[in-house]
């Protein structure tokens, strides 16, 4: 039986999604719907992987005062719970979805202080669990207290254990991770995050291809860039492709990027090549655009999307 995928989320969150007909700053806005879900990038990826039927272990740092929401999600989906509990409450991220534009406004609240012992306990658990060739995802932002060293200690540990490392983060955390010298099997920034990292605009596929070459030289095996309404770009050892977007009216963009990561990992975990992984990533993300909450639609719907995705090869 294949080893489970490890998702590691140092800074999870309760996602509170508020739906409005339109967002009017400075005015009273009356919501049409509100829902709260256990979230954070790695948790969201684990949720989608479990919906697809892939075995997954969720590791991370949960506030003990409101861990019940996460425990209920893990129990409902059959996700192995290996999260450390820390004093206090897991932070809340507020996501305001405007129906008229489809835009999402994020307000991310601060999380609890993380005791050094809890971080060391998480690293020790990863050391005991990670196996050669196993896929491990480090995802999301870092809580206060862990931002100085960033992801470097975790990535170095995973590399020592021989894991296949996927990383989905941005800003200073991504820059630090790339500078620590650990080979990465996959990163998945969106276009804006990659432009911020490199300090220049990347408007064309040629620009993205050149940016990916630089990342390959830094030890990143495969780069996937989500392009929103323009689809997704991939540069891998097997080639580079642009996946055309599928026509869909988004209900919400919340969680689409995390679903894309789940699709990529699900395909690679199943032994599929990078080209098929890109198809799965786009199919998962497209399916997620059509629904609120942490769940993927049935596999039959995703399989239908897979058949509709077209890839265009990008010359080297």
C-alpha positions in Angstrom: 0.0 0.0 0.0 1.4 3.4 -0.9 2.7 5.6 2.0 0.2 8.3 3.0 0.8 11.9 1.9 1.9 14.1 4.8 0.5 17.6 5.0 2.2 20.0 7.4 0.4 23.2 8.4 2.2 25.3 11.1 -0.4 28.1 11.0 -3.9 26.6 10.5 -7.0 28.7 10.7 -10.8 28.6 11.1 -12.0 30.0 7.8 -15.1 32.1 8.2 -16.6 32.7 4.8 -19.2 35.5 4.5 -21.2 35.8 1.3 -22.5 39.2 0.3 -24.5 40.4 -2.8 -21.8 43.1 -3.1 -19.1 44.5 -0.9 -19.6 48.2 0.0 -16.7 49.5 2.0 -17.7 52.0 4.7 -21.3 50.8 4.7 -23.4 48.2 6.5 -23.3 45.0 4.5 -25.9 42.3 5.1 -24.7 38.8 4.5 -26.7 36.2 2.6 -24.7 33.3 4.0 -21.9 32.6 6.5 -20.0 29.4 7.2 -17.1 28.3 9.4 -14.7 25.6 8.4 -11.5 24.1 9.8 -8.8 25.3 7.3 -5.3 26.5 6.6 -3.5 25.6 3.4 -2.3 22.1 4.4 -5.6 21.3 6.1 -7.5 22.2 3.0 -5.2 20.1 0.8 -5.6 17.1 3.2 -9.4 17.6 3.0 -9.4 17.4 -0.8 -7.0 14.5 -0.9 -9.3 12.6 1.5 -12.3 13.3 -0.7 -10.4 11.8 -3.6 -9.6 8.7 -1.6 -5.8 9.3 -1.1 -4.4 8.4 2.3 -3.3 11.5 4.2 -1.8 12.4 7.6 -2.4 16.0 8.8 0.4 17.5 10.9 0.5 21.0 12.3 -0.1 23.2 15.4 -3.7 23.6 16.6 -4.9 25.8 19.4 -6.4 23.5 22.0 -9.3 25.8 22.8 -11.0 25.3 19.4 -9.5 22.1 18.1 -12.9 20.4 18.0 -13.6 21.8 14.5 -10.5 20.3 13.1 -11.1 17.0 15.0 -14.6 16.8 13.5 -13.2 17.3 10.0 -10.5 14.7 10.4 -13.0 12.2 11.8 -15.5 12.8 9.0 -13.0 12.4 6.2 -10.7 9.7 7.6 -7.7 12.0 7.9 -5.1 10.8 10.4 -4.8 13.5 13.0 -1.1 14.0 14.0 -1.4 17.7 14.9 0.3 19.1 18.1 -2.0 21.0 20.4 -0.8 24.4 21.7 -2.3 26.8 24.3 -5.0 29.2 23.1 -7.2 29.3 20.0 -6.4 28.7 16.4 -6.7 32.0 14.5 -9.7 32.9 12.4 -9.4 34.0 8.8 -12.4 36.0 7.5 -13.1 35.7 3.7 -15.7 38.0 2.3 -17.1 36.8 -1.0 -18.9 39.3 -3.2 -21.5 37.7 -5.6 -21.5 40.5 -8.1 -17.8 40.5 -8.9 -16.8 37.0 -7.6 -13.9 38.7 -5.7 -12.8 37.5 -2.3 -11.5 39.8 0.4 -9.3 38.2 3.0 -8.8 39.4 6.6 -6.3 37.1 8.4 -6.2 37.4 12.2 -3.1 36.7 14.2 -2.7 33.2 15.8 -1.5 32.1 19.2 2.1 32.2 20.2 3.7 28.8 19.5 5.8 27.4 22.4 9.3 26.2 21.2 8.5 22.8 22.7 5.5 22.4 20.4 7.5 23.2 17.3 10.2 20.7 18.4 7.6 18.1 19.1 6.2 18.6 15.6 9.6 18.2 14.0 10.2 15.1 16.0 7.0 13.6 14.8 7.9 14.4 11.2 11.3 12.8 11.8 9.6 9.6 12.9 6.9 9.5 10.2 8.7 10.6 7.0 10.0 7.9 4.8 12.1 7.8 1.6 10.1 8.7 -1.4 7.1 9.8 0.6 5.3 13.0 -0.5 5.3 15.7 2.2 3.7 19.1 1.8 4.7 22.1 3.9 2.0 24.7 3.4 0.9 28.2 4.4 2.2 31.0 6.4 4.2 30.7 9.6 3.0 31.8 13.1 4.8 34.4 15.2 8.0 32.9 16.7 8.7 30.6 13.7 9.4 33.3 11.2 13.1 33.8 11.9 14.2 30.4 10.7 11.2 29.9 8.6 10.6 26.5 7.0 14.3 25.7 6.8 14.5 23.3 9.8 11.4 21.3 8.6 12.6 21.2 5.0 16.1 20.0 6.0 14.6 17.3 8.2 12.3 16.1 5.4 15.3 16.1 3.0 17.4 14.0 5.4 14.5 11.5 5.6 14.4 11.2 1.8 10.9 12.6 1.4 9.6 14.2 -1.8 9.0 17.8 -0.7 6.2 20.0 -2.0 6.0 23.6 -0.7 3.1 26.0 -1.0 3.9 29.3 0.7 4.7 32.9 -0.3 6.5 36.1 0.6 9.4 35.9 3.0 8.7 32.3 3.9 9.1 31.2 0.2 12.2 33.3 -0.2 13.8 31.8 2.9 12.9 28.3 1.9 14.5 28.6 -1.5 17.6 30.1 0.1 18.1 27.2 2.5 19.5 24.9 -0.2 17.0 22.0 0.2 15.9 20.4 -3.1 12.2 20.8 -3.6 10.0 18.5 -5.8 7.3 21.0 -6.3 6.3 24.6 -5.6 3.0 26.2 -6.6 2.9 30.0 -6.3 0.3 32.0 -8.2 1.6 34.6 -10.7 1.5 37.5 -8.2 3.4 35.5 -5.6 6.1 34.6 -8.1 6.3 38.1 -9.4 6.8 39.3 -5.8 9.5 36.8 -5.2 11.4 37.7 -8.3 10.7 41.4 -8.2 9.5 41.7 -11.9 6.3 41.2 -13.9 5.8 37.9 -15.6 3.1 38.6 -18.2 3.8 35.9 -20.8 4.5 32.2 -20.9 8.1 33.0 -22.1 8.6 35.1 -18.9 7.2 32.2 -16.8 9.5 29.7 -18.6 12.5 31.9 -17.9 11.5 32.3 -14.2 11.1 28.6 -13.9 14.6 28.0 -15.3 16.0 30.1 -12.5 14.0 28.1 -9.9 15.2 24.8 -11.4 18.8 26.1 -11.0 18.0 26.7 -7.3 16.9 23.0 -6.8 13.2 23.1 -7.6 12.2 20.1 -9.7 8.8 21.3 -10.8 7.2 24.7 -10.8 3.4 25.1 -11.2 2.0 28.7 -11.4 -1.7 29.2 -11.1 -2.8 32.0 -13.5 -6.5 32.5 -12.4 -8.7 32.9 -15.4 -5.8 32.1 -17.7 -5.3 28.6 -16.4 -2.1 27.1 -15.1 1.6 26.9 -16.1 3.9 24.0 -15.4 7.6 23.6 -15.9 8.9 20.1 -15.0 11.7 17.7 -16.0 9.3 16.2 -18.5 8.5 19.5 -20.2 6.5 22.7 -19.9 2.8 23.1 -20.5 0.0 25.7 -20.3 -3.3 24.3 -19.2 -6.3 26.2 -20.6 -9.0 27.2 -18.1 -12.4 25.5 -18.3 -15.4 27.7 -18.6 -17.0 28.1 -15.2 -18.7 30.8 -13.2 -17.0 30.8 -9.8 -19.1 30.6 -6.7 -16.0 31.4 -4.7 -12.3 31.3 -5.4 -11.6 30.3 -1.7 -9.6 27.1 -1.5 -9.1 26.7 -5.3 -5.3 27.0 -5.0 -5.2 24.4 -2.3 -7.4 22.1 -4.3 -5.0 22.5 -7.2 -2.1 21.4 -4.9 -4.2 18.4 -3.8 -4.8 17.4 -7.4 -1.1 17.6 -8.2 -0.2 15.5 -5.2 -3.0 13.0 -5.7 -1.7 12.3 -9.3 1.9 12.0 -8.3 1.0 9.8 -5.4 -0.8 7.5 -7.8 2.3 7.2 -10.0 1.0 9.5 -12.8 3.5 11.7 -14.8 3.7 15.5 -14.4 1.5 16.2 -17.4 -1.3 14.2 -15.9 -0.6 15.9 -12.5 -1.2 19.2 -14.1 -4.6 18.0 -15.5 -5.6 16.8 -12.0 -4.5 20.1 -10.4 -6.7 22.1 -12.8 -9.6 19.7 -12.5 -9.6 19.8 -8.7 -9.3 23.6 -8.8 -12.1 24.0 -11.3 -14.3 21.7 -9.3 -13.6 23.8 -6.1 -14.6 27.0 -7.8 -18.1 25.8 -8.1 -18.8 25.2 -4.4 -18.3 26.8 -1.0 -16.8 24.9 1.9 -14.0 22.3 2.3 -15.4 19.5 0.1 -14.7 18.4 -3.5 -17.6 17.1 -5.6 -17.9 13.4 -6.4 -15.1 11.8 -8.4 -17.3 11.4 -11.4 -17.6 15.2 -11.8 -13.8 15.6 -11.5 -13.2 12.8 -14.0 -15.5 14.6 -16.5 -13.4 17.8 -16.0 -10.2 15.8 -16.6 -11.4 14.8 -20.0 -12.1 18.4 -21.0 -8.7 19.9 -20.0 -6.4 20.8 -22.9 -2.6 21.3 -22.5 -0.4 23.2 -24.8 3.3 22.4 -24.9 5.7 25.3 -24.4 9.0 25.1 -26.3 12.1 25.1 -24.2 
